[in-house]
Amino acid sequence: MDARVFLFATGAALAALVVACGAGRGAYVEKNERILDTLPVIPGAERLRVESSPYYLSDSGPVDGYTTNVRYEAPLGMSARDVVDFYIGSLGTDWEHCREEIPTLRLDGAVPGQPDRLDGAEPGQPDDSILLAHFFTEGALVAVNTTAMVSVNTDGIFHGGAHTYEVVVDHRAYRNFCTGEDLR
């Protein structure tokens, strides 16, 4: 085979692969966004950002899917429990759901938002709990994460700051977090 033909064929194959991978991401994220567009939004909540990120089911494996994450600022006076209860009530019986409650302790003497100011901090009384809610229907996942509503240090973990929550969508979830069942 002529070297020019070989190089052209190799280049064409590589270009097709790049286009196919890019199109796969776009189509996957588009399906996530279609679900996102059907979800209720808490009245008065402000959408701060939307991001889609790949995930991998093995260390060296290919991209297995993408989550689309939306960060909202909750209305003043709204608690993590209020946020989760809103989604449970609004999504209704079409979505199987479960909730997780992760107790937290406040560190007495800690300075909120300043992770370097923990010297001398002592465990205090139980504080609010981080609430997570997982919703499933027909293989799709919607998760609500309230970590930033109760954590004193969300810098670098969650963009958007205190009193924000996150809604995560994956139209082809790999696991049902309520039952532990693998979906793929």
C-alpha positions in Angstrom: 0.0 0.0 0.0 1.3 3.4 -0.9 2.4 5.4 2.2 0.1 8.4 1.3 -2.9 6.1 1.1 -2.1 4.5 4.4 -1.6 7.9 6.1 -4.9 9.2 4.6 -6.8 6.1 5.7 -5.3 6.3 9.2 -6.1 10.0 9.4 -9.7 9.4 8.2 -10.2 6.7 10.8 -8.8 8.8 13.6 -11.1 11.8 12.5 -14.1 9.5 12.5 -13.3 8.2 16.0 -12.9 11.8 17.3 -16.2 12.8 15.8 -18.0 9.7 17.1 -16.7 10.2 20.6 -17.7 13.9 20.6 -21.2 13.1 19.2 -21.6 10.4 21.9 -21.0 12.9 24.7 -23.3 15.5 23.1 -26.2 13.0 22.6 -25.7 11.6 26.2 -25.7 15.1 27.8 -28.6 16.2 25.6 -30.7 13.3 27.0 -29.7 14.3 30.6 -30.7 17.9 29.8 -34.1 16.8 28.5 -34.8 15.2 31.9 -33.5 18.2 33.7 -35.9 20.4 31.7 -38.9 18.4 33.1 -37.8 18.7 36.7 -39.5 21.1 39.1 -37.5 24.0 40.5 -38.0 25.4 43.9 -39.8 28.8 43.6 -37.3 31.5 44.4 -34.2 29.2 43.9 -31.5 30.7 41.6 -29.7 28.5 39.1 -26.0 29.3 39.5 -24.3 26.9 37.1 -24.8 23.8 34.9 -21.9 21.3 34.2 -21.7 17.9 32.6 -18.8 15.6 33.5 -17.8 12.1 32.5 -17.6 9.2 34.9 -15.7 5.9 34.7 -16.7 2.6 36.2 -13.1 1.3 36.2 -9.7 3.0 36.7 -8.5 2.4 33.1 -11.8 2.0 31.3 -13.5 4.2 28.8 -16.1 6.9 29.7 -19.2 5.1 30.9 -21.5 8.0 31.0 -22.0 11.7 32.0 -23.8 13.4 34.8 -25.3 16.8 34.3 -25.1 18.7 37.6 -27.0 21.9 38.4 -26.1 24.1 41.3 -29.0 26.2 42.8 -29.0 28.8 45.6 -31.9 27.9 47.9 -34.3 30.7 49.0 -33.5 32.3 52.4 -35.0 30.4 55.3 -35.1 27.1 53.4 -33.5 24.1 55.1 -31.9 21.0 53.6 -35.0 19.0 54.7 -37.2 21.5 52.9 -35.2 21.1 49.7 -35.4 17.3 49.8 -39.1 17.3 50.8 -39.9 19.6 47.8 -38.4 17.2 45.3 -40.0 14.1 47.0 -43.4 15.9 46.9 -43.0 17.3 43.4 -41.7 14.2 41.6 -44.5 12.1 43.0 -45.0 8.3 42.5 -43.5 8.2 39.0 -40.1 8.1 40.5 -38.9 5.5 43.1 -37.0 7.4 45.7 -34.9 7.0 48.9 -33.1 9.4 51.1 -29.9 9.3 53.0 -29.2 11.3 56.1 -25.6 11.9 57.1 -25.3 13.4 60.6 -22.7 16.1 61.1 -21.0 17.6 64.1 -20.1 21.3 64.3 -16.5 21.9 65.4 -16.7 24.5 68.2 -14.1 27.2 67.6 -13.9 26.5 63.8 -14.2 29.5 61.5 -16.7 28.8 58.7 -15.2 28.9 55.3 -11.6 29.0 56.6 -10.3 25.4 56.6 -6.9 26.6 58.0 -8.7 27.9 61.2 -9.4 24.5 62.8 -6.5 24.6 65.4 -8.0 24.1 68.8 -11.5 23.3 67.5 -13.4 20.7 69.5 -16.3 18.5 68.5 -19.5 20.2 69.4 -23.1 19.2 69.5 -24.8 17.4 66.6 -25.6 19.8 63.9 -27.9 19.6 60.8 -27.7 16.5 58.7 -26.6 16.4 55.1 -29.6 15.0 53.2 -29.3 13.2 49.9 -32.3 12.0 47.9 -32.0 9.6 45.0 -34.8 9.2 42.4 -35.1 6.5 39.7 -37.4 5.8 36.9 -36.8 3.7 33.7 -33.1 3.6 34.4 -32.7 7.3 34.9 -31.3 8.9 38.0 -32.0 12.3 39.6 -30.1 13.0 42.8 -30.5 16.0 45.2 -27.4 16.8 47.3 -27.7 19.3 50.2 -24.1 19.1 51.5 -23.3 22.8 50.9 -26.4 23.8 52.9 -25.0 22.4 56.2 -21.2 22.3 55.8 -19.0 24.9 57.2 -16.3 24.2 54.6 -17.5 23.7 51.0 -14.7 25.7 49.4 -13.2 23.7 46.6 -15.8 21.0 47.0 -19.0 22.7 45.7 -18.9 25.8 43.5 -21.6 28.2 44.5 -21.0 28.6 48.2 -23.1 28.1 51.3 -26.8 27.6 51.1 -26.7 25.9 47.8 -27.8 22.5 46.7 -27.1 20.3 43.7 -29.4 18.4 41.3 -27.6 15.6 39.4 -29.1 13.9 36.3 -28.0 10.7 34.5 -30.4 9.3 32.0 -28.7 5.9 31.9 -27.6 5.4 35.5 -25.3 2.5 36.3 -26.8 1.7 39.7 -30.0 2.1 41.7 -28.7 3.6 44.9 -31.9 2.8 46.7 -31.8 -0.9 46.1 -28.1 -1.4 45.2 -29.1 -3.1 41.9 -26.7 -2.7 39.0 -28.6 -1.3 36.1 -26.2 -2.1 33.3 
